[in-house]
Amino acid sequence: MKKIATIIFLCSLGFGATAQEIQMKSITSLNYSIGVPTGNLNDFISRISGSGFSIDYKRMVAPNIYLGGEFGYNYFSEEKDYDTYTDETASISGIQTRYNTSVPITLTADYVFTDNSQFKPYIGLGIGTVYNNREVDLGLLTSAVDTWFFTLKPEAGIIYNLSSYTGIKVSSRYYQTFNNKDLDAHSYFAFDIGFVFMSF
């Protein structure tokens, strides 16, 4: 009976240690982001933007499964040729400059295919919101719209370990927003390269 109790006790200690290791493992990444507008955003601004970044934090909750969050920033701008632009019943001629700032804030769930190898490919899904500021400048006239979108963000990428605690990440994210009363839905890709910190 004592032997059985001892075995159960040791097994419970082993389970507890394993659970603690799973809870303590985390990944933080700082990423440079290139934005590629698609859909309605591409109709508004077609120029690819190198003005972006994102910060991710993920914690392992089960083998190969990570939950966390992301904060990002992508800024798009483009100058249109001299033309006549019409808004409802008013028309004005000039050079139009367009701006769009997107700040995504999402909760994320990732699946890492080979968690213990040097190369770690993964897929993920984010859900959350995007703060969006859209602005049009035409001479002395400025029109701006601020709004919040609901967004979904599928993601795929790979992490390459430089050491036990650091790595490099390359990923592709797709942000899809949904219509609201202020603006129509828009979407864009963000291609990221980042530096990864891992803790245990």
C-alpha angles and dihedrals in degrees: 000000000000090000091052091049090049092051092049090048093050092047091051090051090051092049091048092050091049092049091049092051090051092050094047098051112098141163126213121185134186111201140191109218133207113198124212114189119222136176116003092354089057088053089055098038121008097177119109112237130217093187105101147097140176138199122208133188121187132175126197111240097170135002108304093354122109130183123193147111143269137212117192145172130202124174123194128186138168138172116222125210122264106284145137113269124196127205112183103304099345126087128189133175127220146083111311123208118197129199134185125183119189124188111184121197113184144164110230140203118193135185115207111203100202106021096171099048130088091248113056114187114189145174127207148172129219130195126189143082141311122211106213132191117187120186137179122194120194113170107300092345122094129184120189136176125192119192146147121239131197107235143190120203124192113191139186129184150131134244120209115200115228090179139341090284106029138051148153123253130202117186146161122217130186118204116201117184128189132230120274134174093272105045141007118253118276137182142200143176122240116201109197137191117185151163117251130210119195127194133186 
